[in-house]
Amino acid sequence: MKKLTSLCLAFLLAFSLCATALAADVPSDWARAEVSGAISAELVPADLQGKYQQAITRGEFCRLVIQLMRQTYAADCVEFFEENGGFTVSFTDTSDREILAAAQFGIVNGVGGGRFDPDSSIQRQAAATMLKRAANILDLTPTVALTFYDADQFAPWAAEGILFTSALIDPFSRFPVMGGTGNFRTINDETVAVFSPFDLYTREQAICTMMRIYDNWLMKTLDPDGYHEMFGYG
């Protein structure tokens, strides 16, 4: 009887661990449709299609943003740089071609001392700054930015990127590229979004924001007049 009980407990433990592992490979409910759309649009490398709630690294972010550029440019920008003078940027801690390409575009910078630090995580305010640079390359236009309750916590170098990405609206889902993480109700009973600039940026958040930028580019390319008219873009 004891042996049977032990076997049952071992089975339940193994099943629980397996279920936990499988759950990590499934996007959160709010992200599921957009992650699926991004995969269908070939915006997500195969090895980044999992561990969706995990904090994304700087190197992984570069791979996503360069894949976005490949799909919007309809060409391999990494090979383009290599065949037209090579990379003019370099780092002492990585020679990854996609990181160098993202730096060549001006989307990412190093962390100082000639280093890129590809394995470190990204805060939300840094992600907003890099996403704005990517959107600028694609010549996308924002509308009216959200007002954030925690705006006084934004780093001076990040405020412009946060306001830009909160004002760049996906023309299909109507979500901002980067919205808030929740809401705060003021003493005047007004609801204001919270951005949480120091929270870590996850894979699924990064994938969804790439999809929203891609949607902007897609509509602007296919229907420029409709794109400008939908939200009163300039």
N, CA and C of each residue as an Amber inpcrd file, in Angstrom:
protein
   702
   0.8270000  -1.2020000   0.0000000   0.0000000   0.0000000   0.0000000
   0.8630000   1.2540000   0.0000000   1.9280000   1.2330000   0.8460000
   2.8250000   2.3810000   0.9070000   3.5080000   2.6050000  -0.4450000
   3.8640000   1.4650000  -1.0940000   4.5320000   1.5700000  -2.3910000
   3.5980000   2.1850000  -3.4240000   2.3180000   1.7840000  -3.3940000
   1.3360000   2.3260000  -4.3270000   1.1310000   3.8230000  -4.0840000
   1.0680000   4.2000000  -2.8000000   0.8980000   5.6140000  -2.4530000
   2.0690000   6.4470000  -2.9440000   3.2810000   5.9020000  -2.7620000
   4.4800000   6.6090000  -3.2120000   4.4880000   6.7910000  -4.7300000
   4.0470000   5.7500000  -5.4360000   4.0020000   5.8280000  -6.8930000
   2.9880000   6.8800000  -7.3430000   1.8500000   6.9190000  -6.6490000
   0.8180000   7.9030000  -6.9900000   1.3180000   9.3260000  -6.7640000
   2.0140000   9.5340000  -5.6200000   2.5500000  10.8520000  -5.3260000
   3.6070000  11.2640000  -6.3420000   4.4490000  10.3040000  -6.7310000
   5.4810000  10.5860000  -7.7280000   4.8510000  10.9570000  -9.0700000
   3.7670000  10.2310000  -9.4340000   3.0700000  10.5290000 -10.6910000
   2.4540000  11.9160000 -10.6570000   1.8150000  12.2590000  -9.5180000
   1.1810000  13.5700000  -9.4060000   2.2050000  14.6940000  -9.4610000
   3.3710000  14.4680000  -8.8330000   4.4250000  15.4800000  -8.8600000
   4.9480000  15.6730000 -10.2810000   5.1690000  14.5570000 -10.9670000
   5.6660000  14.6360000 -12.3440000   4.6460000  15.3270000 -13.2470000
   3.3640000  14.9990000 -13.0410000   2.3050000  15.6240000 -13.8390000
   2.2460000  17.1270000 -13.5810000   2.4100000  17.5190000 -12.3030000
   2.3670000  18.9350000 -11.9430000   3.5150000  19.6960000 -12.5720000
   4.7100000  19.1060000 -12.5330000   5.8780000  19.7520000 -13.1400000
   5.7170000  19.8670000 -14.6400000   5.1590000  18.8360000 -15.2620000
   4.9390000  18.8500000 -16.7040000   3.9190000  19.9180000 -17.0830000
   2.8490000  20.0290000 -16.2970000   1.8190000  21.0280000 -16.5710000
   2.3640000  22.4340000 -16.4330000   3.2340000  22.6230000 -15.4240000
   3.8520000  23.9340000 -15.2280000   4.7250000  24.2920000 -16.4170000
   5.4900000  23.3220000 -16.8980000   6.3750000  23.5570000 -18.0420000
   5.5700000  23.8800000 -19.2920000   4.4650000  23.1480000 -19.4910000
   3.6270000  23.3960000 -20.6650000   2.9710000  24.7690000 -20.5880000
   2.5600000  25.1690000 -19.3750000   1.9220000  26.4730000 -19.2010000
   2.8710000  27.6000000 -19.5930000   4.1670000  27.4150000 -19.3170000
   5.1480000  28.4450000 -19.6540000   5.2840000  28.6260000 -21.1560000
   4.8870000  27.6100000 -21.9220000   4.9740000  27.6880000 -23.3800000
   3.6730000  28.1540000 -24.0190000   2.7270000  28.5910000 -23.2100000
   1.4570000  29.1020000 -23.7120000   1.3550000  30.5780000 -23.3230000
   1.0360000  31.4610000 -24.2720000   0.9090000  32.8830000 -23.9320000
  -0.2170000  33.1150000 -22.9340000  -0.1380000  34.1970000 -22.1910000
  -1.2270000  34.6030000 -21.3130000  -2.4770000  34.8490000 -22.1520000
  -3.6390000  34.7650000 -21.5220000  -4.8970000  34.9190000 -22.2560000
  -4.9420000  36.2220000 -23.0560000  -4.4920000  37.3230000 -22.4450000
  -4.5810000  38.6200000 -23.1090000  -3.6770000  38.6970000 -24.3420000
  -2.6130000  37.8770000 -24.3570000  -1.6130000  37.9520000 -25.4330000
  -1.8100000  36.8960000 -26.5120000  -2.6700000  35.9220000 -26.2800000
  -2.7200000  34.7260000 -27.1300000  -3.0010000  35.0610000 -28.6040000
  -3.9890000  35.8860000 -28.8700000  -4.3600000  36.1760000 -30.2640000
  -3.2380000  36.9090000 -30.9900000  -2.6200000  37.8800000 -30.3130000
  -1.5720000  38.6540000 -30.9700000  -0.2980000  37.8380000 -31.1610000
   0.0270000  36.9960000 -30.2000000   1.1960000  36.1290000 -30.3620000
   0.9770000  35.1900000 -31.5390000  -0.2210000  34.6310000 -31.6420000
  -0.5430000  33.7560000 -32.7690000  -0.4230000  34.5110000 -34.0830000
  -0.9290000  35.7370000 -34.1210000  -0.8350000  36.5510000 -35.3250000
   0.6060000  36.8730000 -35.6840000   1.4180000  37.1470000 -34.6820000
   2.8270000  37.4650000 -34.9260000   3.5770000  36.2560000 -35.4790000
   3.2610000  35.0850000 -34.9590000   3.8950000  33.8680000 -35.4720000
   3.4730000  33.6290000 -36.9170000   2.1960000  33.8310000 -37.2090000
   1.6980000  33.6590000 -38.5750000   2.3490000  34.6480000 -39.5400000
   2.6500000  35.8430000 -39.0460000   3.2880000  36.8730000 -39.8730000
   4.8030000  36.6860000 -39.9330000   5.3000000  35.6190000 -39.3290000
   6.7250000  35.2870000 -39.3310000   7.5570000  36.3700000 -38.6560000
   7.0220000  36.8870000 -37.5490000   7.7370000  37.8970000 -36.7800000
   8.5000000  37.3120000 -35.6050000   8.2760000  36.0140000 -35.3150000
   8.8470000  35.4140000 -34.1100000   9.7360000  34.2290000 -34.4580000
  11.0420000  34.3120000 -34.2260000  11.9180000  33.1590000 -34.4550000
  11.4350000  31.9500000 -33.6560000  11.6510000  30.7630000 -34.1950000
  11.1000000  29.5340000 -33.5980000  11.5200000  29.3580000 -32.1450000
  12.7600000  29.6690000 -31.8170000  13.2260000  29.4190000 -30.4520000
  12.7490000  30.4750000 -29.4560000  12.0340000  31.4920000 -29.9210000
  11.4180000  32.4620000 -29.0110000   9.9210000  32.2160000 -28.8690000
   9.4490000  31.1190000 -29.4450000   8.0320000  30.7590000 -29.3500000
   7.8300000  29.8460000 -28.1350000   7.9990000  30.4090000 -26.9720000
   7.8540000  29.6920000 -25.7170000   8.3730000  30.5490000 -24.5850000
   8.1560000  30.0840000 -23.3510000   8.5880000  30.8340000 -22.1600000
   8.1120000  32.2810000 -22.2660000   6.8460000  32.4210000 -22.5930000
   6.3010000  33.7310000 -22.9370000   6.2780000  34.7160000 -21.7710000
   6.1470000  34.2110000 -20.5490000   6.1170000  35.1170000 -19.3970000
   7.5150000  35.4440000 -18.8700000   8.5240000  34.8860000 -19.4950000
   9.9100000  35.1230000 -19.0830000  10.3600000  36.5080000 -19.5460000
  11.1820000  37.1620000 -18.7270000  11.7260000  38.4630000 -19.1230000
  12.5910000  38.2940000 -20.3670000  12.3720000  39.1490000 -21.3440000
  13.1450000  39.0630000 -22.5690000  14.5140000  39.7010000 -22.3590000
  15.5270000  39.1690000 -22.9900000  16.8710000  39.7290000 -22.8700000
  17.1060000  40.7600000 -23.9680000  18.1640000  41.5230000 -23.8010000
  18.5030000  42.5230000 -24.8080000  18.8290000  41.8720000 -26.1510000
  19.5190000  40.7490000 -26.0940000  19.8370000  40.0350000 -27.3230000
  18.6000000  39.4920000 -28.0150000  17.6610000  38.9360000 -27.2300000
  16.4240000  38.4020000 -27.8060000  15.5780000  39.5210000 -28.4060000
  15.5460000  40.6680000 -27.7470000  14.8040000  41.8070000 -28.2780000
  15.3620000  42.2000000 -29.6470000  16.6760000  42.1930000 -29.7700000
  17.2900000  42.5320000 -31.0630000  16.8530000  41.5630000 -32.1450000
  16.7580000  40.2930000 -31.8100000  16.3420000  39.2970000 -32.7940000
  14.9040000  39.5530000 -33.2390000  14.0260000  39.9210000 -32.3060000
  12.6440000  40.2230000 -32.6660000  12.5540000  41.4640000 -33.5460000
  13.2690000  42.5100000 -33.1720000  13.1450000  43.7570000 -33.9260000
  13.7740000  43.6250000 -35.3100000  14.8300000  42.8400000 -35.4370000
  15.4210000  42.6230000 -36.7520000  14.5070000  41.7590000 -37.6170000
  13.8020000  40.8070000 -37.0010000  12.8200000  40.0270000 -37.7660000
  11.6840000  40.9230000 -38.2450000  11.2880000  41.8840000 -37.4150000
  10.2960000  42.8750000 -37.8340000  10.7980000  43.6480000 -39.0440000
  12.0510000  44.0480000 -39.0130000  12.6250000  44.7910000 -40.1360000
  12.7170000  43.9220000 -41.3900000  13.0310000  42.6590000 -41.2310000
  13.0610000  41.7540000 -42.3880000  11.6900000  41.6920000 -43.0610000
  10.6470000  41.5860000 -42.2500000   9.3080000  41.4240000 -42.8040000
   8.7780000  42.7220000 -43.4160000   9.1730000  43.8520000 -42.8840000
   8.6920000  45.1180000 -43.4280000   9.5380000  45.5770000 -44.6210000
  10.8230000  45.2720000 -44.5880000  11.6990000  45.6310000 -45.7090000
  11.6450000  44.5960000 -46.8250000  11.0710000  43.4300000 -46.5620000
  11.0210000  42.3250000 -47.5290000  12.4260000  41.9650000 -48.0090000
  13.3910000  42.0790000 -47.1110000  14.7810000  41.7400000 -47.4230000
  15.5080000  41.4770000 -46.1190000  16.6110000  40.7580000 -46.2130000
  17.3960000  40.4760000 -45.0210000  18.3430000  41.6400000 -44.7650000
  17.9710000  42.4770000 -43.8010000  18.7730000  43.6700000 -43.5320000
  20.1550000  43.3260000 -42.9920000  20.2950000  42.1800000 -42.3300000
  21.6080000  41.7690000 -41.8320000  22.5500000  41.5450000 -43.0090000
  22.0850000  40.7900000 -43.9900000  22.9040000  40.5510000 -45.1710000
  23.1630000  41.8440000 -45.9390000  22.1890000  42.7510000 -45.9650000
  22.3720000  44.0230000 -46.6540000  23.5270000  44.8010000 -46.0410000
  23.5420000  44.8840000 -44.7120000  24.6290000  45.6010000 -44.0470000
  25.9780000  44.9460000 -44.3470000  26.0000000  43.6140000 -44.2950000
  27.2550000  42.8950000 -44.5110000  27.7820000  43.0840000 -45.9300000
  26.8560000  43.1950000 -46.8850000  27.2600000  43.3040000 -48.2890000
  27.4930000  44.7480000 -48.7350000  27.2020000  45.7020000 -47.8530000
  27.3550000  47.1180000 -48.2040000  28.1870000  47.8510000 -47.1490000
  29.4110000  47.3990000 -47.0160000  30.3400000  48.0830000 -46.1250000
  30.5100000  47.4570000 -44.7640000  29.6810000  46.4650000 -44.4310000
  29.8200000  45.8040000 -43.1370000  29.2390000  46.6350000 -42.0010000
  29.3900000  46.1320000 -40.7940000  28.8660000  46.8250000 -39.6150000
  29.8660000  47.8830000 -39.1420000  29.3490000  49.0520000 -38.8610000
  30.2090000  50.1300000 -38.3670000  30.2040000  50.2150000 -36.8430000
  29.4500000  49.3460000 -36.2080000  29.4270000  49.2880000 -34.7450000
  29.9890000  47.9510000 -34.2920000  30.5210000  47.9180000 -33.0910000
  31.0360000  46.6670000 -32.5300000  30.9570000  46.7290000 -31.0120000
  30.9130000  45.5540000 -30.4140000  30.8880000  45.4440000 -28.9570000
  31.9280000  44.4170000 -28.5240000  32.4380000  44.5900000 -27.3340000
  33.4710000  43.6730000 -26.8550000  32.9000000  42.3520000 -26.3580000
  31.5970000  42.3150000 -26.0540000  31.0230000  41.1090000 -25.4470000
  30.0720000  40.3590000 -26.3720000  29.9440000  40.7750000 -27.6340000
  29.1240000  40.0210000 -28.5750000  29.4860000  40.3970000 -30.0070000
  29.3910000  39.4150000 -30.8760000  29.5460000  39.6650000 -32.3120000
  28.3060000  39.1780000 -33.0520000  27.2060000  39.0230000 -32.3090000
  25.9580000  38.5560000 -32.8950000  25.5110000  39.5030000 -34.0040000
  25.2470000  38.9580000 -35.1840000  24.9380000  39.7660000 -36.3650000
  23.6410000  40.5560000 -36.2100000  22.6470000  39.9780000 -35.5270000
  21.3700000  40.6780000 -35.3840000  21.4740000  41.8130000 -34.3640000
  22.2830000  41.6210000 -33.3380000  22.5260000  42.7050000 -32.3870000
  23.2470000  43.8540000 -33.0950000  24.2610000  43.5080000 -33.8810000
  25.0010000  44.5410000 -34.6140000  24.0950000  45.2590000 -35.6070000
  23.1910000  44.5160000 -36.2470000  22.2600000  45.1400000 -37.1950000
  21.3030000  46.0930000 -36.4740000  20.7960000  45.6740000 -35.3100000
  19.8940000  46.5410000 -34.5400000  20.6150000  47.8080000 -34.0950000
  21.8890000  47.6710000 -33.7480000  22.6870000  48.8390000 -33.3720000
  22.9600000  49.7180000 -34.5800000  23.1960000  49.0740000 -35.7430000
  23.4320000  49.8280000 -36.9790000  22.2080000  50.6560000 -37.3530000
  21.0270000  50.1200000 -37.1340000  19.7900000  50.8540000 -37.3790000
  19.6280000  52.0210000 -36.3960000  20.3380000  51.9570000 -35.2610000
  20.1660000  52.9580000 -34.2250000  19.0490000  52.6350000 -33.2620000
  18.5470000  51.4000000 -33.3150000  17.4410000  51.0020000 -32.4320000
  17.9380000  50.7220000 -31.0240000  19.1250000  50.1450000 -30.9000000
  19.6980000  49.8230000 -29.5920000  21.0710000  50.4700000 -29.4670000
  21.4920000  50.6410000 -28.2210000  22.8230000  51.1500000 -27.9210000
  23.5110000  50.2000000 -26.9580000  24.7900000  50.4120000 -26.7560000
  25.5160000  49.6340000 -25.7630000  25.2340000  50.1440000 -24.3600000
  25.8230000  49.4850000 -23.3760000  25.6120000  49.8640000 -21.9760000
  26.8000000  50.6330000 -21.4180000  27.7840000  50.9040000 -22.2610000
  28.9740000  51.6090000 -21.8170000  30.1920000  50.7050000 -21.8040000
  31.3540000  51.3000000 -21.9320000  32.5880000  50.5330000 -21.9020000
  32.7430000  49.5980000 -23.0870000  32.0420000  49.8990000 -24.1850000
  32.1320000  49.0600000 -25.3680000  31.3300000  47.7770000 -25.2870000
  30.5030000  47.6170000 -24.2440000  29.7430000  46.3910000 -24.0260000
  28.2840000  46.5770000 -24.4420000  27.6540000  45.4420000 -24.8130000
  26.2320000  45.4390000 -25.1210000  25.4180000  44.7620000 -24.0230000
  25.9790000  43.7930000 -23.3400000  25.3070000  43.0380000 -22.2770000
  24.0530000  42.3310000 -22.8110000  24.2270000  41.3940000 -23.7600000
  23.0860000  40.7940000 -24.4560000  22.1740000  39.9510000 -23.5790000
  22.6610000  39.4600000 -22.4410000  21.8650000  38.5450000 -21.6260000
  21.1020000  39.2360000 -20.5040000  21.2330000  40.5440000 -20.3800000
  20.5090000  41.2360000 -19.3150000  19.0660000  41.5100000 -19.7410000
  18.1960000  41.6910000 -18.7550000  16.7750000  41.9400000 -19.0160000
  16.5380000  43.4040000 -19.3750000  15.3280000  43.6900000 -19.8110000
  14.9680000  45.0330000 -20.2740000  13.8150000  45.5660000 -19.4230000
  13.9430000  46.7940000 -18.9640000  12.8330000  47.4440000 -18.2870000
  11.8520000  48.0030000 -19.3260000  10.6060000  48.1810000 -18.9030000
   9.5720000  48.6480000 -19.8280000   9.9100000  50.0120000 -20.4400000
  10.4850000  50.9090000 -19.6650000  10.7840000  52.2220000 -20.2220000
  11.8880000  52.1560000 -21.2870000  12.8360000  51.2420000 -21.1160000
  13.8670000  51.0580000 -22.1420000  13.2590000  50.4430000 -23.3980000
  12.3330000  49.5000000 -23.2100000  11.6630000  48.8780000 -24.3570000
  10.8990000  49.9220000 -25.1610000  10.2100000  50.8350000 -24.4760000
   9.4500000  51.8780000 -25.1720000  10.3690000  52.7540000 -26.0110000
  11.5270000  53.0560000 -25.4760000  12.4920000  53.8880000 -26.1980000
  12.9660000  53.1950000 -27.4660000  13.2710000  51.9130000 -27.3680000
  13.7560000  51.1650000 -28.5320000  12.6430000  50.9550000 -29.5570000
  11.4230000  50.7310000 -29.0930000  10.2950000  50.5480000 -30.0010000
   9.9950000  51.8380000 -30.7700000  10.1470000  52.9720000 -30.1030000
   9.9500000  54.2520000 -30.7990000  10.9560000  54.3910000 -31.9420000
  12.1970000  54.0140000 -31.6990000  13.2110000  54.1160000 -32.7470000
  12.8580000  53.2170000 -33.9360000  12.3570000  52.0210000 -33.6410000
  11.9520000  51.1110000 -34.7140000  10.7820000  51.6930000 -35.4990000
   9.8010000  52.2580000 -34.7990000   8.6400000  52.8550000 -35.4630000
   9.0450000  54.0680000 -36.2990000  10.0200000  54.8340000 -35.8120000
  10.4950000  55.9920000 -36.5700000  11.1160000  55.5670000 -37.8900000
  11.8530000  54.4480000 -37.8830000  12.4600000  53.9460000 -39.1160000
  11.3810000  53.6190000 -40.1460000  10.2440000  53.1240000 -39.6710000
   9.1330000  52.7670000 -40.5630000   8.2100000  53.9520000 -40.8370000
   8.5720000  55.1250000 -40.2960000   7.8400000  56.3670000 -40.5540000
   6.3900000  56.2670000 -40.1040000   6.1840000  55.7640000 -38.8940000
   4.8460000  55.6400000 -38.3390000   4.5300000  56.8550000 -37.4700000
   3.2550000  57.2170000 -37.4320000   2.8430000  58.4570000 -36.7830000
   1.8900000  58.1810000 -35.6250000   2.1870000  58.6950000 -34.4320000
   1.2890000  58.4940000 -33.2950000   0.1520000  59.5070000 -33.2700000
  -0.8080000  59.2780000 -32.3850000  -1.9160000  60.2360000 -32.2160000
  -1.7650000  60.8940000 -30.8430000  -2.7190000  60.6920000 -29.9680000
  -2.6990000  61.3460000 -28.6530000  -2.2000000  60.3630000 -27.5950000
  -1.1610000  60.7570000 -26.8830000  -0.5450000  59.8850000 -25.8830000
  -1.4470000  59.7230000 -24.6580000  -1.2930000  58.5940000 -23.9860000
  -1.9950000  58.3810000 -22.7300000  -1.3760000  59.2420000 -21.6330000
  -2.1550000  59.4620000 -20.5960000  -1.6470000  60.1340000 -19.3990000
  -1.3900000  59.0600000 -18.3520000  -0.1830000  59.0480000 -17.7930000
   0.1790000  58.0160000 -16.8340000   0.3310000  58.5880000 -15.4330000
  -0.2170000  57.8610000 -14.4870000  -0.1600000  58.2880000 -13.0770000
   1.2790000  58.3380000 -12.5710000   2.1270000  57.4340000 -13.0520000
   3.5000000  57.3550000 -12.5580000   4.5020000  58.0380000 -13.4870000
   4.0400000  59.0460000 -14.2330000   4.9160000  59.7360000 -15.1800000
   6.1150000  60.3820000 -14.5020000   5.9700000  60.7350000 -13.2180000
   7.0900000  61.3570000 -12.5160000   8.2330000  60.3710000 -12.2600000
   7.9840000  59.0860000 -12.4990000   9.0270000  58.0720000 -12.3190000
   9.7930000  57.7930000 -13.6160000   9.3270000  58.3230000 -14.7400000
   9.9910000  58.0530000 -16.0070000  11.3820000  58.6790000 -16.0090000
  12.3610000  57.9300000 -16.4930000  13.6820000  58.5050000 -16.7030000
  13.5740000  59.5850000 -17.7820000  14.3280000  60.6800000 -17.6660000
  14.2230000  61.7540000 -18.6740000  14.4300000  61.2610000 -20.1020000
  15.3280000  60.2930000 -20.2780000  15.6050000  59.7880000 -21.6280000
  14.5070000  58.8710000 -22.1530000  13.5840000  58.4310000 -21.2560000
  12.5620000  57.4570000 -21.6530000  11.1950000  58.0780000 -21.8860000
  10.9640000  59.2770000 -21.3660000   9.6140000  59.8580000 -21.4050000
   9.0750000  59.9720000 -22.8260000   9.8970000  60.4250000 -23.7550000
   9.4340000  60.6000000 -25.1430000   9.0220000  59.2740000 -25.7690000
   9.8130000  58.2200000 -25.5090000   9.4870000  56.9050000 -26.0570000
   8.2050000  56.3480000 -25.4760000   7.9920000  56.5540000 -24.1890000
   6.7750000  56.0550000 -23.5420000   5.5430000  56.7590000 -24.1080000
   5.6160000  58.0690000 -24.2320000   4.4730000  58.8130000 -24.7580000
   4.2150000  58.4610000 -26.2210000   5.2810000  58.2550000 -26.9890000
   5.1230000  57.8920000 -28.3960000   4.4450000  56.5300000 -28.5240000
   4.9450000  55.5270000 -27.8250000   4.3960000  54.1760000 -27.9890000
   2.9950000  54.0480000 -27.4100000   2.6460000  54.8990000 -26.4560000
   1.2710000  54.8610000 -25.9380000   0.3110000  55.5560000 -26.8920000
   0.8500000  56.3720000 -27.8070000   0.0100000  57.1000000 -28.7630000
  -0.0210000  56.4470000 -30.1410000   0.8040000  55.4190000 -30.3510000
   0.8030000  54.7080000 -31.6270000  -0.1800000  53.5440000 -31.5180000
  -1.2980000  53.6490000 -32.1960000  -2.4110000  52.7170000 -32.0310000
  -2.4260000  51.6790000 -33.1490000  -2.5770000  50.4140000 -32.7730000
  -2.7440000  49.3590000 -33.7640000  -4.0750000  49.5850000 -34.4850000
  -4.0610000  49.7750000 -35.8080000  -5.3120000  50.0760000 -36.5230000
  -6.3060000  48.9260000 -36.5590000  -5.8600000  47.7160000 -36.2310000
  -6.7590000  46.5550000 -36.2490000  -7.2820000  46.2030000 -34.8580000
  -6.3740000  46.0810000 -33.8920000  -6.8140000  45.7240000 -32.5380000
  -7.2260000  46.9430000 -31.7240000  -6.7760000  48.1380000 -32.1530000
  -7.0130000  49.4040000 -31.4590000  -6.2530000  49.4890000 -30.1290000
  -5.2820000  48.6150000 -29.9080000  -4.4420000  48.7030000 -28.7170000
  -3.2680000  49.6360000 -28.9870000  -2.8340000  50.4090000 -27.9840000
  -1.5890000  51.1570000 -28.1590000  -0.4150000  50.1780000 -28.2140000
   0.6510000  50.5830000 -28.8970000   1.8200000  49.7060000 -28.9590000
   2.2650000  49.3360000 -27.5440000   2.3640000  50.3120000 -26.6680000
   2.6010000  50.0400000 -25.2420000   1.6170000  50.8580000 -24.4280000
   0.6990000  50.1800000 -23.7820000  -0.2410000  50.8530000 -22.9050000
   0.2260000  50.7520000 -21.4630000  -0.7040000  50.7980000 -20.5480000
  -0.3570000  50.6950000 -19.1330000  -0.4110000  49.2630000 -18.6280000
   0.0580000  49.0700000 -17.4190000   0.0000000  47.7600000 -16.7700000
  -1.2100000  47.6420000 -15.8630000  -1.9350000  48.7310000 -15.7230000
  -3.1080000  48.7440000 -14.8650000  -3.6240000  50.1700000 -14.7620000
  -4.5700000  50.3920000 -13.8620000  -5.1580000  51.7170000 -13.6930000
  -5.1030000  52.1530000 -12.2390000  -5.0970000  53.4710000 -12.0350000
  -5.1240000  54.0520000 -10.6930000  -6.2940000  55.0180000 -10.6300000
  -7.0860000  54.9110000  -9.5720000  -8.2290000  55.8110000  -9.4130000
  -7.8290000  56.9460000  -8.4700000  -7.9000000  58.1720000  -8.9600000
  -7.4770000  59.3300000  -8.1920000  -8.5390000  59.7270000  -7.1660000
  -8.1770000  60.6830000  -6.3200000  -9.1290000  61.1330000  -5.2920000
 -10.3180000  61.8550000  -5.9320000 -10.1400000  62.2840000  -7.1850000
 -11.2470000  62.9140000  -7.9090000 -12.0670000  61.8930000  -8.6950000
 -11.8340000  60.6200000  -8.3960000 -12.5470000  59.5090000  -9.0280000
 -12.2790000  59.4420000 -10.5350000 -11.0780000  59.8140000 -10.9220000
 -10.6580000  59.6950000 -12.3100000  -9.7390000  58.4760000 -12.4460000
  -9.8500000  57.7950000 -13.5570000  -9.0180000  56.6200000 -13.7930000
  -7.8410000  56.9990000 -14.6830000  -6.6460000  56.7210000 -14.1930000
  -5.4280000  57.0600000 -14.9200000  -4.5960000  55.7890000 -15.0670000
  -4.0130000  55.6090000 -16.2290000  -3.1960000  54.4190000 -16.4820000
  -1.8810000  54.4760000 -15.7010000  -1.3770000  53.2920000 -15.3680000
  -0.0690000  53.1510000 -14.7230000   0.8570000  52.4550000 -15.7100000
   2.0530000  53.0090000 -15.9380000   2.9660000  52.4330000 -16.9240000
   3.9460000  51.4280000 -16.3280000   4.3610000  51.6160000 -15.0840000
   5.3370000  50.7310000 -14.4200000   6.6630000  50.6960000 -15.1960000
   7.3830000  51.8240000 -15.2510000   8.5790000  51.9110000 -16.0940000
   9.7080000  50.9580000 -15.7070000   9.7450000  50.5410000 -14.4420000
  10.8540000  49.6980000 -13.9900000  10.5500000  48.2030000 -14.0440000
   9.3020000  47.8570000 -14.3870000   8.9720000  46.4320000 -14.5280000
   9.7540000  45.8390000 -15.6940000  10.0710000  44.5370000 -15.5820000
  10.7840000  43.8760000 -16.6680000   9.8330000  43.5870000 -17.8210000
  10.3540000  43.6370000 -19.0130000   9.6020000  43.4170000 -20.2400000
   9.6560000  41.9390000 -20.5890000   8.5070000  41.3330000 -20.8540000
   8.4610000  39.8960000 -21.1000000   8.4660000  39.5830000 -22.5960000
   8.7030000  38.3120000 -22.9070000   8.6760000  37.8870000 -24.3110000
   7.3290000  38.1750000 -24.9540000   6.2480000  37.8220000 -24.2620000
   4.9330000  37.9950000 -24.8790000   4.5940000  39.4730000 -25.0570000
   5.0290000  40.3170000 -24.1330000   4.8130000  41.7470000 -24.3100000
   5.5820000  42.2530000 -25.5240000   6.8340000  41.8040000 -25.6590000
   7.6550000  42.2190000 -26.7970000   7.0490000  41.7530000 -28.1150000
   6.5800000  40.5130000 -28.1520000   5.9880000  39.9750000 -29.3770000
   4.7290000  40.7580000 -29.7580000   3.8830000  41.0480000 -28.7650000
   2.6470000  41.7960000 -29.0410000   2.9500000  43.2010000 -29.5570000
   3.9570000  43.8550000 -28.9770000   4.2580000  45.2070000 -29.4320000
   4.8600000  45.2010000 -30.8340000   5.6430000  44.1740000 -31.1600000
   6.1500000  44.0630000 -32.5340000   4.9850000  43.8770000 -33.5090000
   3.9940000  43.0840000 -33.1010000   2.8330000  42.8620000 -33.9500000
   2.0720000  44.1630000 -34.1740000   1.9550000  44.9850000 -33.1610000
   1.2130000  46.2450000 -33.2830000   1.9400000  47.2360000 -34.1810000
   3.2590000  47.2520000 -34.1080000   4.0340000  48.0900000 -35.0310000
   3.8750000  47.5620000 -36.4550000   3.9510000  46.2400000 -36.6040000
   3.7890000  45.6290000 -37.9280000   2.4230000  45.9540000 -38.5170000
   1.3730000  45.9210000 -37.7020000   0.0290000  46.2400000 -38.1790000
  -0.0430000  47.6790000 -38.6830000   0.6110000  48.5960000 -37.9600000
   0.6580000  49.9880000 -38.4180000   1.3260000  50.0900000 -39.7760000
   2.4780000  49.4350000 -39.8950000   3.2060000  49.4700000 -41.1650000
   2.3610000  48.8420000 -42.2820000   1.6930000  47.7320000 -41.9800000
   0.9190000  47.0200000 -42.9820000  -0.2130000  47.8870000 -43.5140000
  -0.9730000  48.5090000 -42.6170000  -2.0960000  49.3240000 -43.0790000
  -1.5980000  50.5640000 -43.8120000  -0.5210000  51.1670000 -43.3210000
   0.0140000  52.3510000 -43.9840000   0.4940000  52.0100000 -45.3870000
   1.0210000  50.7990000 -45.5700000   1.5160000  50.3640000 -46.8730000
   0.3670000  50.0370000 -47.8240000  -0.6480000  49.3120000 -47.3200000
  -1.7450000  48.8580000 -48.1670000  -2.8010000  49.9300000 -48.4160000
  -3.0220000  50.7800000 -47.4100000  -4.0800000  51.7850000 -47.5170000
  -3.6340000  53.0640000 -46.8090000  -2.7000000  53.8010000 -47.4090000
  -2.1610000  54.9880000 -46.7390000  -3.2150000  56.0350000 -46.3950000
  -4.1810000  56.2310000 -47.2700000  -5.2220000  57.2230000 -46.9860000
  -6.0710000  56.7820000 -45.7970000  -6.4540000  55.5030000 -45.8040000
  -7.2400000  54.9880000 -44.6900000  -6.4730000  55.0330000 -43.3810000
  -5.1770000  54.7700000 -43.4510000  -4.3220000  54.8090000 -42.2610000
  -4.3220000  56.1980000 -41.6530000  -4.1650000  57.2080000 -42.4890000
  -4.0850000  58.5810000 -41.9840000  -5.4500000  59.0650000 -41.4950000
  -6.5090000  58.5510000 -42.0750000  -7.8440000  59.0280000 -41.7110000
  -8.4220000  58.3210000 -40.4840000  -7.9900000  57.0740000 -40.2550000
  -8.6410000  56.2620000 -39.2160000  -8.6160000  56.9250000 -37.8540000
  -7.4400000  57.4340000 -37.4680000  -7.3410000  58.0740000 -36.1550000
  -6.9540000  59.5460000 -36.2720000  -7.0640000  60.0990000 -37.4620000
  -6.6690000  61.4860000 -37.6390000  -5.1620000  61.6660000 -37.6360000
  -4.4320000  60.6890000 -38.1810000  -2.9850000  60.8200000 -38.2220000
  -2.5960000  62.0200000 -39.0920000  -1.4540000  62.6060000 -38.7210000
  -0.9400000  63.7260000 -39.5110000  -0.1750000  63.2390000 -40.7180000
